Amino acid sequence: MIPKEFFVTCGKAVSKVSPLNAFDLALVKAGIAQCNLVNVSSILPPGCKETKRKKIPIGSITYAVLARMDGNEGETIGAGVAWGWKKMENTDWLLKLMDIWIEKLYWKF
């Protein structure tokens, strides 16, 4: 199974119930809570194109590269995904996705 398209989405949430509840709420905000998410590593094949988020049927098995960070109220945290094209030997362009986790941000102005 080789993907031809990918989309990027995001969600964040806070929960007094549990970190898992906050994660579930973040998936709702990202529009992918109805999916059975399967974590994959970070390589997309040559020619794979970024598209707008599409409606995914409930229960669909959905492959995902996730950047996630859990924290406590009052902490400054973040997670993100960055990507860029790299020319690989004997292939077309490749897209590499990278997770970035930040435990604490210090702002300087």
Buried (B, 14 or more C-beta within 10 A) or exposed (E): EEEEEBEBEEBEBEEEEEEEEBBBBBBEEBBBBBBEBEEEEEEBEEBBEEEEEEEBEEEEEEEBBBBEBEBEEEEEBBBEBEBEEEEEEEEEBBBBBEBEEEEEEEEEE
